[in-house]
Each structure stands twice: as C-alpha cells, then as structure tokens.
Amino acid sequence: MFHVWLRCSILTLIIALVEQSRAWTARGCVDLDSSTFDKVVGKFDYALVKFDTAFPYGDKHEAFTMLAEEVAASNDLLFALVGIKDYGEKDNTDLGKRFSITKEYPVIKLFARNAVEPIDFPADQSVTVENLRIFLKRNTDLYIGLPGCTQELDSFANSFLMSVPSTARSSIIDQVEAIEKSLDEADPLKKSYMMYAALMRKINNSDKLPADVVQEEMKRIKKILQGKLSDTKRAELKLRINIMLSFQSNQPNIIKSHSTEL
C-alpha cells in the first residue's frame, strides 16, 4: 500500500513539475535575470516585463504569453519574464527590490529605451489579453491593433482627427465607405469599416469635440454591455469599443522610446 502511495505521489510531483516547466517556458517571451535584465531590455524600444513567482501559471500568465505570441513579429517590442524566488538562493530578489515589486504577483511594467521610469500596468485592472493590448496601445507609439482594427483603418482614424475642416473629414469618410462597399459581404472587416465610418459621421455631425463624442458613446456602450445580451450582440459592442479606442487621440502617458522624458 505504501509503495502504491509513493508511486502516486512521485507521479503527481512529476506532473506538477512538467506543468510548471510548460508554464515558465513560454513562446514569444524571454526569461531574464539580474545579469541579463539591463543588457536585453535596453536593446528594445519597448519591453513589457512581468515580474512573477519563479514558476508562474494560471490565467494571468496565459494572457501575458498569449499576447506575446500574437505580437511576436514586432521587432520593437519585447515580452519578458522575471521569476523571483523568495527561498533558496533567492534569485532576482535584487530586481524585485530595485523596482519595488510587491509579493502580490504578477507585477507588469512597461519599459522604454532611455526613459527614466517604467509605466505600471494598473493594479486594479484584470490581467487579460484585451487589457494588456489596450495598455500597450495607450502607452506606446507602436501599432498594437485591437481585434477588428487594422493599421489602415487606424490610420484613417488618425487622419480624420487631424483634419480640421468638415469637408476634409467628409473626404476621409468617403474613402472608408468606398473601401467598405468594395469588400465582399463575407469579409469580417466589412463590419469594421462600417463602424469606423459611422463613428466618423457621428463626430462630424456633432458640435462637440471628437474626444467628448467618443467618450459619451463609450459610456453608452459600456452601460449596454452590463445588461443581458446575446453572444453575437456582446461581440459587436466590444468591437465598437475597440474601434472607439482608435479615436482616442489624447495619450498623455505615452513614453517615447528615444526620449529621456516620460
């Protein structure tokens, strides 16, 4: 009986170690320690670093590594993991002290080349793929596309906001609508083009500032999202939220990768 229990215990331990190993070895991420942190982080325009336990796992870790895989093609953005051990040789505890990392893991920080201080991922926000993507979009000058958004559409949104005469804005709306009409009905981006154009028209027909129009619309959509909705409707409203974020031109927290100013 003891031998059976021992074999089961060993098997359980092996499975746990394998799972921990899988969780720690993440595609799209680089493992950093005290000796490599500055050498590696300093080579990239931006580095999103997750300080965590030595063997991270769970939904938050999966969200971080999932987004890392999605944007792996970017040469300007690094996703890195720093595992902190509070026992044994206490690996990377010096990095924990240096960056004031609490034991309420994970702690995620965005570093920019030559910037004075990193920007913290808000502690009151859930660590999800969506929230991490929005965090990067708001705090870097890199293109981090949200679901349903493309670089071309976001470029149209930026040009629209930079255009002052309503006639110039109308011209951009016409371009977006022309592309939308040329797309096949089955093309998933057709709806995105329609939503971009609709929001542009709403802004263009309003006497309020674009930022105020977008803010009011976002509040309205978020309120609707709190109610009972079908999965299809909920997905459509979330797409609208993503598109509205592309029209939020004021980004005071952006840290330029080649500047010493925050």
LOFIMAR-275513 format. One record per residue: residue number from 1; residue in three letters; x, y, z of N, C-alpha, C, CB in turn. Coordinates in steps of 0.05 Angstrom, whole numbers, m for minus. Glycine has a CB too. Example, Ala and Ser with C-alpha at 12.3 -4.5 7.8 and 13.67 -1.06 7.14 Angstrom:
% LOFIMAR-275513
REC,1,ALA,264,m114,156,246,m90,156,264,m66,156,226,m89,181
REC,2,SER,257,m45,142,273,m21,143,258,1,157,282,m12,114
This chain:
% LOFIMAR-275513
REC,1,MET,16,m24,0,0,0,0,17,25,0,m19,0,24
REC,2,PHE,38,24,16,57,47,18,70,52,m9,78,42,40
REC,3,HIS,78,30,m23,91,33,m49,73,45,m69,101,6,m58
REC,4,VAL,47,38,m68,28,49,m87,25,79,m82,0,35,m84
REC,5,TRP,23,86,m56,21,114,m49,45,130,m57,16,117,m19
REC,6,LEU,69,118,m54,94,131,m61,95,136,m91,118,114,m52
REC,7,ARG,88,115,m107,88,118,m136,69,140,m145,81,91,m150
REC,8,CYS,45,141,m133,25,161,m140,36,189,m133,m1,156,m125
REC,9,SER,49,191,m110,60,217,m101,82,227,m120,71,215,m72
REC,10,ILE,99,208,m128,120,215,m146,109,224,m173,140,192,m150
REC,11,LEU,89,209,m183,76,215,m208,63,243,m207,55,194,m216
REC,12,THR,50,249,m185,37,275,m182,58,297,m182,21,276,m155
REC,13,LEU,81,292,m168,102,312,m167,114,317,m195,124,303,m148
REC,14,ILE,118,296,m210,129,298,m237,110,314,m255,134,270,m249
REC,15,ILE,84,308,m253,64,323,m269,64,352,m262,36,311,m265
REC,16,ALA,66,358,m236,66,386,m227,91,401,m238,66,387,m197
REC,17,LEU,114,387,m237,139,399,m247,138,404,m277,162,382,m240
REC,18,VAL,126,385,m291,123,388,m320,105,411,m327,112,362,m333
REC,19,GLU,82,414,m312,64,436,m317,77,462,m311,39,432,m300
REC,20,GLN,93,463,m289,107,488,m282,127,494,m304,121,485,m255
REC,21,SER,141,474,m314,161,479,m335,148,489,m360,176,453,m341
REC,22,ARG,124,478,m367,110,487,m391,101,516,m388,86,470,m396
REC,23,ALA,92,523,m363,82,550,m358,105,570,m360,69,551,m330
REC,24,TRP,129,562,m350,151,581,m350,164,584,m377,172,571,m330
REC,25,THR,165,562,m392,177,564,m419,155,573,m438,189,536,m428
REC,26,ALA,154,599,m444,133,610,m460,143,620,m486,119,632,m444
REC,27,ARG,129,613,m508,136,623,m534,130,653,m535,121,607,m556
REC,28,GLY,148,667,m548,144,696,m551,156,712,m528,115,702,m554
REC,29,CYS,164,699,m507,175,712,m483,205,705,m479,159,705,m458
REC,30,VAL,219,723,m466,247,718,m459,249,718,m428,266,740,m471
REC,31,ASP,263,698,m417,267,697,m389,292,714,m382,272,667,m379
REC,32,LEU,288,732,m363,310,750,m355,317,746,m325,303,779,m360
REC,33,ASP,343,751,m319,351,751,m291,368,776,m286,368,724,m285
REC,34,SER,380,777,m262,394,801,m254,417,808,m272,404,797,m226
REC,35,SER,430,787,m284,453,792,m301,446,799,m329,471,768,m300
REC,36,THR,422,793,m338,415,798,m366,394,820,m369,404,773,m378
REC,37,PHE,381,828,m348,359,847,m350,366,872,m365,349,854,m322
REC,38,ASP,386,887,m356,392,913,m369,403,909,m397,413,928,m351
REC,39,LYS,419,888,m401,431,883,m427,409,878,m448,450,859,m426
REC,40,VAL,389,863,m441,368,856,m460,347,878,m463,355,829,m452
REC,41,VAL,336,887,m441,314,907,m442,323,932,m456,305,914,m413
REC,42,GLY,349,940,m452,359,964,m464,362,963,m494,385,971,m453
REC,43,LYS,360,939,m506,363,936,m535,337,940,m550,373,908,m541
REC,44,PHE,315,942,m536,289,945,m549,276,972,m544,270,923,m539
REC,45,ASP,261,982,m563,246,1007,m559,228,1005,m535,231,1014,m585
REC,46,TYR,214,982,m533,196,977,m511,199,949,m501,167,983,m519
REC,47,ALA,195,945,m475,196,919,m463,173,917,m442,224,913,m450
REC,48,LEU,156,898,m446,135,893,m426,144,870,m409,107,886,m440
REC,49,VAL,149,875,m384,162,855,m366,142,847,m344,188,867,m353
REC,50,LYS,140,821,m341,122,810,m320,140,799,m298,103,788,m331
REC,51,PHE,139,811,m274,152,801,m250,133,782,m236,162,824,m231
REC,52,ASP,142,758,m231,124,737,m221,139,717,m204,109,723,m244
REC,53,THR,125,697,m195,138,676,m180,157,661,m198,117,656,m167
REC,54,ALA,174,644,m187,194,630,m203,181,612,m224,212,614,m186
REC,55,PHE,158,601,m217,144,583,m236,115,592,m239,144,553,m225
REC,56,PRO,110,613,m256,83,624,m259,65,606,m274,85,651,m273
REC,57,TYR,39,608,m268,19,592,m282,m8,607,m278,18,562,m272
REC,58,GLY,m29,597,m291,m55,608,m287,m63,627,m309,m56,622,m261
REC,59,ASP,m88,638,m306,m100,655,m327,m83,680,m333,m127,663,m319
REC,60,LYS,m72,693,m313,m57,718,m318,m31,712,m334,m49,731,m291
REC,61,HIS,m18,690,m327,6,683,m342,m1,675,m371,21,659,m328
REC,62,GLU,m23,661,m374,m31,652,m401,m39,677,m418,m55,633,m399
REC,63,ALA,m52,696,m406,m59,721,m421,m34,735,m430,m76,739,m403
REC,64,PHE,m14,738,m413,11,751,m420,25,737,m442,29,753,m395
REC,65,THR,28,711,m440,43,696,m460,27,694,m486,49,668,m450
REC,66,MET,0,694,m485,m16,692,m509,m12,718,m526,m46,689,m501
REC,67,LEU,m12,741,m512,m8,766,m527,21,767,m538,m14,791,m509
REC,68,ALA,39,756,m523,67,756,m532,70,741,m558,85,743,m510
REC,69,GLU,55,719,m561,56,704,m586,43,719,m608,41,677,m582
REC,70,GLU,21,733,m602,6,748,m622,23,770,m635,m19,760,m610
REC,71,VAL,40,784,m619,56,806,m629,85,799,m632,53,830,m610
REC,72,ALA,91,773,m633,119,764,m635,134,775,m659,119,734,m636
REC,73,ALA,119,783,m680,132,793,m704,143,821,m701,112,793,m727
REC,74,SER,135,835,m680,145,862,m675,174,862,m666,128,877,m655
REC,75,ASN,192,877,m680,220,878,m673,225,900,m652,236,883,m697
REC,76,ASP,205,916,m646,209,938,m627,198,933,m599,196,963,m639
REC,77,LEU,184,911,m596,171,905,m570,180,877,m560,141,906,m573
REC,78,LEU,190,877,m535,199,853,m522,179,845,m500,227,856,m511
REC,79,PHE,172,820,m499,157,809,m476,177,793,m459,133,792,m485
REC,80,ALA,179,800,m434,199,786,m417,187,777,m391,223,805,m412
REC,81,LEU,199,756,m380,190,745,m354,213,746,m334,180,716,m357
REC,82,VAL,208,755,m310,228,754,m289,216,738,m266,236,783,m280
REC,83,GLY,228,715,m260,219,698,m238,233,705,m213,222,669,m246
REC,84,ILE,219,711,m192,231,718,m166,227,696,m146,219,745,m156
REC,85,LYS,250,687,m135,249,666,m114,253,678,m87,271,644,m119
REC,86,ASP,234,673,m69,236,683,m41,248,662,m23,209,692,m31
REC,87,TYR,260,641,m35,272,619,m19,297,610,m32,252,595,m16
REC,88,GLY,312,593,m19,337,582,m30,357,605,m37,331,566,m55
REC,89,GLU,366,606,m61,385,626,m70,372,653,m75,400,617,m94
REC,90,LYS,346,654,m73,331,679,m76,338,694,m102,337,697,m52
REC,91,ASP,335,679,m124,341,690,m150,324,715,m156,337,669,m171
REC,92,ASN,337,735,m166,324,760,m176,310,777,m155,304,753,m197
REC,93,THR,315,771,m129,303,787,m108,314,816,m109,307,775,m80
REC,94,ASP,339,818,m120,350,845,m123,335,861,m143,380,843,m131
REC,95,LEU,325,848,m165,309,862,m184,282,870,m172,305,845,m209
REC,96,GLY,272,852,m155,247,858,m141,249,883,m124,238,834,m124
REC,97,LYS,272,885,m109,276,909,m92,280,934,m109,300,904,m73
REC,98,ARG,295,930,m131,302,953,m148,277,966,m160,320,944,m171
REC,99,PHE,257,950,m167,233,960,m180,209,960,m161,227,944,m205
REC,100,SER,214,956,m135,193,957,m114,170,938,m121,182,986,m112
REC,101,ILE,178,913,m127,158,893,m134,146,881,m108,171,871,m151
REC,102,THR,120,883,m106,107,871,m83,103,841,m88,79,884,m77
REC,103,LYS,96,826,m67,92,798,m70,64,791,m80,96,784,m43
REC,104,GLU,49,811,m87,23,806,m99,26,803,m129,3,830,m93
REC,105,TYR,39,781,m137,45,776,m165,20,770,m181,64,752,m166
REC,106,PRO,22,775,m208,45,787,m222,44,817,m221,45,777,m251
REC,107,VAL,68,829,m225,70,858,m228,81,862,m256,89,871,m206
REC,108,ILE,67,878,m272,75,882,m300,83,911,m304,52,874,m319
REC,109,LYS,106,915,m317,116,942,m321,125,945,m351,140,949,m303
REC,110,LEU,120,969,m361,128,976,m389,153,994,m388,104,989,m404
REC,111,PHE,175,984,m400,200,999,m401,203,1010,m429,224,981,m393
REC,112,ALA,214,1034,m431,221,1045,m458,250,1053,m458,203,1071,m464
REC,113,ARG,263,1049,m480,291,1055,m483,297,1084,m475,301,1049,m511
REC,114,ASN,316,1088,m456,324,1114,m447,303,1129,m430,332,1131,m470
REC,115,ALA,280,1117,m425,261,1130,m408,270,1129,m379,232,1117,m411
REC,116,VAL,262,1148,m363,271,1149,m335,259,1127,m318,265,1176,m323
REC,117,GLU,232,1124,m320,218,1105,m303,199,1089,m321,203,1119,m280
REC,118,PRO,193,1064,m313,173,1048,m328,145,1057,m320,177,1018,m323
REC,119,ILE,126,1048,m336,97,1053,m330,85,1027,m320,81,1063,m355
REC,120,ASP,71,1028,m297,59,1004,m285,33,997,m299,55,1008,m256
REC,121,PHE,28,972,m304,2,963,m312,m16,966,m287,2,933,m322
REC,122,PRO,m39,979,m290,m56,985,m267,m63,961,m250,m82,998,m276
REC,123,ALA,m57,963,m224,m62,941,m206,m91,934,m203,m50,947,m178
REC,124,ASP,m109,954,m209,m137,949,m206,m150,937,m231,m152,974,m198
REC,125,GLN,m134,932,m251,m145,920,m276,m138,890,m278,m134,935,m300
REC,126,SER,m156,875,m289,m151,847,m293,m130,843,m314,m177,832,m301
REC,127,VAL,m113,823,m310,m92,817,m330,m104,799,m351,m67,804,m317
REC,128,THR,m114,811,m372,m126,797,m394,m112,805,m420,m157,801,m396
REC,129,VAL,m115,789,m441,m103,797,m467,m114,824,m476,m110,775,m488
REC,130,GLU,m140,828,m473,m152,853,m482,m141,877,m466,m182,852,m478
REC,131,ASN,m139,875,m440,m130,897,m424,m100,903,m428,m134,892,m394
REC,132,LEU,m84,881,m432,m56,885,m438,m52,899,m465,m41,859,m438
REC,133,ARG,m68,891,m484,m66,903,m511,m74,933,m510,m85,888,m531
REC,134,ILE,m95,940,m495,m103,967,m492,m82,983,m478,m130,969,m477
REC,135,PHE,m69,971,m457,m48,985,m442,m25,992,m461,m38,966,m420
REC,136,LEU,m17,973,m478,5,979,m497,m3,1000,m517,13,953,m511
REC,137,LYS,m28,998,m526,m38,1017,m546,m38,1046,m535,m66,1010,m555
REC,138,ARG,m45,1049,m510,m47,1075,m498,m19,1086,m490,m65,1074,m473
REC,139,ASN,0,1069,m484,25,1078,m472,49,1075,m490,29,1064,m447
REC,140,THR,46,1068,m515,68,1067,m534,60,1080,m560,78,1038,m538
REC,141,ASP,80,1086,m577,74,1096,m603,76,1074,m624,92,1119,m610
REC,142,LEU,75,1049,m615,75,1026,m633,46,1020,m642,87,1001,m619
REC,143,TYR,44,1007,m664,17,999,m673,11,972,m659,15,996,m704
REC,144,ILE,m9,973,m641,m18,949,m628,m48,947,m635,m13,950,m596
REC,145,GLY,m54,932,m655,m81,931,m665,m100,915,m646,m82,918,m691
REC,146,LEU,m123,927,m640,m143,913,m625,m160,896,m644,m161,933,m610
REC,147,PRO,m173,875,m634,m190,858,m652,m210,875,m667,m204,837,m635
REC,148,GLY,m211,871,m693,m229,886,m710,m217,911,m721,m254,893,m695
REC,149,CYS,m193,918,m713,m179,942,m722,m156,934,m739,m170,960,m698
REC,150,THR,m149,951,m759,m126,946,m775,m109,972,m776,m134,938,m804
REC,151,GLN,m84,970,m784,m67,993,m785,m78,1014,m805,m38,985,m793
REC,152,GLU,m90,1004,m827,m101,1022,m847,m125,1038,m836,m110,1006,m872
REC,153,LEU,m143,1023,m822,m166,1036,m810,m158,1056,m789,m185,1016,m799
REC,154,ASP,m139,1048,m772,m130,1066,m751,m116,1091,m763,m111,1051,m731
REC,155,SER,m103,1087,m786,m90,1109,m799,m111,1129,m810,m72,1099,m823
REC,156,PHE,m133,1118,m820,m156,1134,m828,m167,1150,m804,m178,1117,m841
REC,157,ALA,m169,1136,m781,m180,1149,m757,m162,1172,m748,m183,1129,m734
REC,158,ASN,m136,1168,m749,m117,1188,m742,m118,1212,m761,m88,1177,m741
REC,159,SER,m119,1207,m787,m121,1228,m807,m147,1244,m803,m119,1217,m835
REC,160,PHE,m168,1230,m797,m194,1242,m792,m193,1262,m769,m216,1221,m787
REC,161,LEU,m181,1253,m747,m179,1270,m723,m160,1294,m728,m169,1254,m700
REC,162,MET,m140,1291,m745,m121,1312,m751,m132,1333,m770,m95,1301,m761
REC,163,SER,m154,1325,m785,m166,1343,m804,m185,1362,m791,m180,1327,m826
REC,164,VAL,m183,1388,m797,m200,1408,m783,m225,1414,m799,m184,1433,m779
REC,165,PRO,m223,1422,m825,m248,1428,m839,m266,1403,m842,m242,1439,m867
REC,166,SER,m292,1407,m839,m310,1384,m841,m309,1372,m869,m338,1393,m834
REC,167,THR,m302,1389,m889,m301,1378,m917,m278,1358,m919,m297,1401,m937
REC,168,ALA,m256,1363,m906,m233,1345,m906,m240,1319,m893,m208,1358,m893
REC,169,ARG,m255,1321,m871,m264,1297,m856,m284,1281,m873,m276,1305,m830
REC,170,SER,m301,1295,m887,m321,1282,m905,m307,1266,m926,m340,1302,m917
REC,171,SER,m285,1276,m936,m269,1263,m957,m258,1236,m946,m247,1281,m967
REC,172,ILE,m249,1237,m921,m238,1212,m909,m260,1192,m905,m224,1219,m882
REC,173,ILE,m284,1202,m896,m307,1184,m892,m314,1171,m919,m331,1200,m881
REC,174,ASP,m314,1186,m940,m320,1175,m967,m300,1153,m975,m319,1198,m988
REC,175,GLN,m275,1157,m968,m254,1137,m974,m260,1111,m959,m226,1147,m967
REC,176,VAL,m266,1113,m933,m271,1090,m917,m296,1075,m927,m275,1098,m887
REC,177,GLU,m317,1090,m934,m341,1078,m944,m337,1065,m971,m364,1098,m945
REC,178,ALA,m320,1076,m987,m315,1065,m1014,m301,1038,m1011,m297,1084,m1030
REC,179,ILE,m282,1036,m992,m269,1010,m987,m288,990,m976,m245,1014,m968
REC,180,GLU,m305,999,m958,m325,981,m946,m344,969,m967,m342,996,m924
REC,181,LYS,m352,986,m986,m370,976,m1007,m357,957,m1026,m381,999,m1022
REC,182,SER,m330,959,m1028,m315,941,m1046,m310,914,m1034,m289,954,m1053
REC,183,LEU,m314,912,m1007,m308,886,m994,m331,867,m997,m303,891,m964
REC,184,ASP,m324,842,m998,m345,820,m1000,m361,820,m974,m331,793,m1006
REC,185,GLU,m386,812,m977,m404,811,m953,m393,792,m932,m431,802,m962
REC,186,ALA,m378,772,m940,m368,752,m921,m342,762,m907,m363,726,m935
REC,187,ASP,m330,784,m917,m305,794,m906,m311,804,m877,m293,816,m923
REC,188,PRO,m296,793,m857,m301,802,m829,m294,831,m824,m284,785,m811
REC,189,LEU,m278,843,m842,m271,871,m838,m292,891,m848,m244,877,m852
REC,190,LYS,m311,880,m863,m332,898,m874,m347,912,m852,m352,882,m891
REC,191,LYS,m353,898,m831,m367,910,m808,m350,931,m795,m376,888,m788
REC,192,SER,m323,926,m793,m305,945,m781,m305,971,m797,m277,934,m780
REC,193,TYR,m304,969,m823,m304,994,m840,m330,1009,m836,m300,986,m869
REC,194,MET,m352,995,m833,m378,1008,m829,m378,1022,m803,m400,987,m830
REC,195,MET,m367,1010,m782,m367,1022,m755,m349,1046,m754,m359,1002,m734
REC,196,TYR,m326,1044,m767,m307,1068,m768,m321,1091,m781,m281,1061,m783
REC,197,ALA,m334,1086,m804,m347,1107,m819,m371,1119,m803,m358,1096,m846
REC,198,ALA,m386,1102,m789,m408,1111,m773,m399,1129,m751,m424,1087,m762
REC,199,LEU,m378,1122,m737,m367,1139,m716,m356,1165,m726,m346,1124,m700
REC,200,MET,m343,1164,m749,m333,1189,m762,m356,1208,m768,m318,1182,m788
REC,201,ARG,m378,1197,m779,m401,1214,m786,m414,1226,m760,m422,1197,m801
REC,202,LYS,m414,1210,m739,m426,1220,m714,m409,1243,m703,m427,1197,m693
REC,203,ILE,m383,1240,m705,m365,1262,m696,m368,1286,m714,m336,1252,m696
REC,204,ASN,m369,1282,m740,m370,1304,m759,m396,1319,m757,m367,1293,m787
REC,205,ASN,m418,1306,m749,m444,1319,m747,m449,1332,m720,m466,1299,m753
REC,206,SER,m429,1329,m702,m433,1340,m675,m418,1366,m671,m423,1319,m654
REC,207,ASP,m429,1383,m653,m415,1408,m647,m395,1405,m624,m436,1429,m639
REC,208,LYS,m394,1381,m613,m376,1375,m591,m349,1367,m601,m387,1353,m573
REC,209,LEU,m329,1367,m584,m302,1358,m590,m303,1328,m596,m282,1364,m568
REC,210,PRO,m286,1318,m615,m286,1289,m621,m282,1272,m596,m264,1283,m641
REC,211,ALA,m264,1281,m578,m259,1265,m553,m284,1263,m536,m237,1278,m537
REC,212,ASP,m300,1284,m535,m325,1284,m519,m346,1265,m532,m336,1312,m516
REC,213,VAL,m347,1266,m558,m367,1249,m572,m360,1220,m568,m367,1255,m603
REC,214,VAL,m334,1213,m570,m325,1185,m566,m330,1177,m538,m296,1183,m574
REC,215,GLN,m324,1194,m519,m327,1187,m490,m356,1182,m484,m316,1210,m473
REC,216,GLU,m374,1198,m494,m403,1195,m489,m413,1169,m501,m419,1218,m500
REC,217,GLU,m403,1163,m525,m412,1139,m539,m401,1114,m524,m402,1139,m568
REC,218,MET,m376,1116,m514,m364,1094,m500,m380,1088,m474,m335,1099,m494
REC,219,LYS,m387,1109,m460,m403,1105,m435,m430,1092,m441,m408,1133,m421
REC,220,ARG,m442,1100,m463,m468,1089,m471,m465,1059,m477,m479,1104,m496
REC,221,ILE,m444,1052,m492,m440,1024,m500,m433,1007,m475,m418,1021,m521
REC,222,LYS,m417,1017,m458,m409,1002,m434,m433,997,m416,m387,1017,m418
REC,223,LYS,m451,1016,m415,m475,1013,m399,m493,990,m410,m491,1039,m398
REC,224,ILE,m495,989,m437,m510,968,m450,m497,941,m445,m512,973,m480
REC,225,LEU,m471,940,m444,m456,915,m440,m461,903,m413,m426,920,m444
REC,226,GLN,m470,920,m394,m476,910,m367,m502,894,m366,m477,933,m347
REC,227,GLY,m518,896,m386,m544,882,m386,m542,854,m399,m564,898,m401
REC,228,LYS,m565,841,m402,m566,815,m414,m565,818,m444,m591,799,m405
REC,229,LEU,m546,804,m457,m543,806,m486,m536,779,m497,m522,827,m493
REC,230,SER,m542,776,m523,m534,751,m536,m504,753,m541,m550,747,m564
REC,231,ASP,m492,730,m546,m463,729,m550,m456,746,m575,m453,701,m554
REC,232,THR,m473,745,m595,m468,760,m620,m468,790,m615,m488,752,m641
REC,233,LYS,m489,799,m601,m492,827,m595,m469,837,m577,m518,833,m581
REC,234,ARG,m461,821,m558,m439,828,m540,m413,831,m555,m436,808,m517
REC,235,ALA,m408,813,m574,m384,814,m590,m384,839,m608,m382,789,m608
REC,236,GLU,m407,846,m618,m410,870,m635,m404,895,m619,m438,872,m648
REC,237,LEU,m414,897,m595,m410,920,m578,m381,923,m569,m428,920,m554
REC,238,LYS,m368,900,m564,m340,901,m557,m323,910,m580,m330,873,m548
REC,239,LEU,m331,903,m604,m318,912,m628,m320,943,m630,m329,899,m654
REC,240,ARG,m344,953,m624,m347,982,m624,m329,996,m604,m377,989,m617
REC,241,ILE,m326,984,m580,m308,995,m560,m279,996,m571,m308,978,m534
REC,242,ASN,m270,974,m584,m243,973,m595,m239,995,m615,m238,946,m608
REC,243,ILE,m259,999,m632,m257,1020,m653,m257,1048,m641,m281,1018,m672
REC,244,MET,m272,1052,m620,m272,1078,m606,m245,1085,m594,m294,1079,m585
REC,245,LEU,m231,1064,m585,m205,1069,m573,m185,1079,m594,m194,1042,m562
REC,246,SER,m190,1073,m620,m173,1083,m641,m177,1113,m646,m178,1068,m667
REC,247,PHE,m199,1123,m635,m205,1152,m639,m198,1168,m614,m235,1155,m645
REC,248,GLN,m186,1155,m594,m178,1170,m571,m149,1180,m576,m179,1152,m545
REC,249,SER,m147,1203,m587,m121,1213,m596,m104,1224,m574,m125,1235,m616
REC,250,ASN,m116,1232,m551,m101,1243,m529,m89,1221,m513,m118,1262,m512
REC,251,GLN,m62,1218,m513,m49,1196,m499,m26,1208,m483,m39,1175,m519
REC,252,PRO,m32,1221,m460,m11,1235,m445,9,1216,m432,m24,1251,m423
REC,253,ASN,3,1190,m430,21,1172,m416,42,1159,m434,6,1151,m402
REC,254,ILE,40,1165,m461,59,1152,m479,87,1159,m473,52,1160,m508
REC,255,ILE,104,1139,m471,133,1143,m467,147,1138,m493,144,1125,m444
REC,256,LYS,160,1158,m503,175,1156,m528,201,1140,m523,181,1184,m540
REC,257,SER,205,1120,m541,228,1102,m536,255,1116,m539,226,1079,m554
REC,258,HIS,256,1138,m553,282,1151,m557,284,1178,m543,286,1156,m587
REC,259,SER,268,1180,m521,268,1205,m505,274,1199,m476,241,1220,m508
REC,260,THR,285,1218,m463,291,1214,m434,268,1225,m418,317,1228,m426
REC,261,GLU,246,1234,m431,223,1244,m417,201,1223,m416,213,1270,m429
REC,262,LEU,186,1224,m395,163,1206,m393,141,1216,m410,154,1203,m364
